[in-house]
Amino acid sequence: MQGERGHIAYKKETTWGTVAEPATKVWTMNNEGIIQAIEEILSKAHRRVVDEPHSYQGLRTFGGPVEVEVHPDNFGDLLRSVIWDPVTGWAARSVVVLEDCEDNWVSAADCISVLDNADYKTGSGSVKIYVPAGVAAGAKIATEDFGAVDMTDDDEIVIWIKSSVNTNLGDLKFLIAEDAACATPDELIDIDALTAGVWKECTLTIATPAVLNAVISIGLEMDVDLGECTIWIDDVRRVDTAGAAAATAKDHVFTPSQDDFEDDDTVKRCPLYPYTIEVHRDQAAAEAWQFVGSVINTLNLKFGTDQKILTAVAGILAKDVNRIAKTAIAFPTTNPFMWHQAQVYIGGVGGGDITNILENFDITIDNKLVGIPSLNNTYIIRKFYRSGPREVTVNFVTDFVDQAEHDLWVAGTEQKLQIVFTGANIVGDTGFQNTFT
């Protein structure tokens, strides 16, 4: 009896199986199939009749699937139950790419700058700058111009950089300027000491961000004669650690736990964080079903070229059910996460290298919970129990554009996989972001 005016609302329980209300947070469902199942027990006693024997009611169980569109407002609550309670803190910073180094820079003096598509940290290339012997200390070795960027809220620059020779702190400087080709730099920032042949991610502090309201160029300067050498730079990011975006955004890190949910009972009766779930099916009496002690035992996330809205199917298990008057609720106002907002990284260091060859993707988390009844004068279960190890499965459709990925697949080579969804902005240029690693 699912009507267009139906809803699924929920509220966190502090004690498993004890009603938490009013359930005012909402999952934006596409459909649901939570049901009550009642076991039938047939008598085996002989009654001198050939008709069906007497039947009695046995164990009552509650559960079923709920399909929802994934919105930033409530996605964390899905993850909280199926994975674990998150570690939450203020986001340390807002990070925006200033220069992706996917095109060549302009080399200065006698240097030669090229795009290196073989040695890079992100994307498909880095800027490689050859510095011959005899280039004087203080020379700008390469610069890059772009449209004006307001950096008055930014207090750090983060770069990937590598040198073919060892360097000390300040041998190389990063330049920021409000004129072309860093003619008169507003910032000259010492770059960390580098070990020859090793990429390093450097965080550089901006001294006077207040003057950087129209930055149009960045560059590298060599302040010590390093002799003949080669410098690589990639993925230049500007960072706000103290502005409005950084102070408003929060990080929620969901990590699968080896522990179980503990409530007021000293016995751990529920491995996952529970909710009271209200299911209103648009009945004339304005009634709703109230499922208590509900957990998300399984969660399937799916998106791709044929599933353009990130969709979750939550497998619900519950302890008991009541009938109540429906609660007045307000639906989320944010947009769901969409397929074009996803980036998938495979392999590499850190986030890895972005891949553009996946077409469809889904991931399923299965906690393997079962309900355990006991002789406790009720028809319902006493606890949830893990019947096996937690499983996480990943399925995707990919285009093997060359033999390299195919060979890795055949060999069963393990690689780091990271999926990043960035939704609408929370404040400034900081968006709702989900990262799965």
KAWOSUL-V762604 format. One line per field, one symbol per residue. phi: phi as a letter, one per 40 degrees, with the letter a starting at -180 (. if undefined). A space follows every 10 residues. Layout:
phi: ???
This chain:
phi: .cbcccabba acccbdgcdb accbcbcccc aaacbbbbcb bccbccbgbb cdccbbcbcb bbiicbbbcc bdcbcdcccd ccbicccbac dcabbbccac fcbccccbfc cbbbcbcbba bbgbabcbbc bccgccdgcc caabbacdbc bcccbabbbc aabcbcbbdg cbbcbbabbc ffdbccbbbc cdcbcdgbcb cbbbcccbcd cccacbabab bbcbccgcab bbbafcbbbb bbcccccccb bbbbbdbccb cbbcccccca cbccbcbbbb bfcccfcbcb cbgcbccbab baaicbbcbd bbbcccbbca abbbccccbb ccbccccbdc ccbbbbggcg cgbcbbbcba aabbbbcfcb cbcacbgbcb ccabaccacd bbbbbabbbc cacccccccc cgccbcbbbb bbccccafbc bdbbbbb
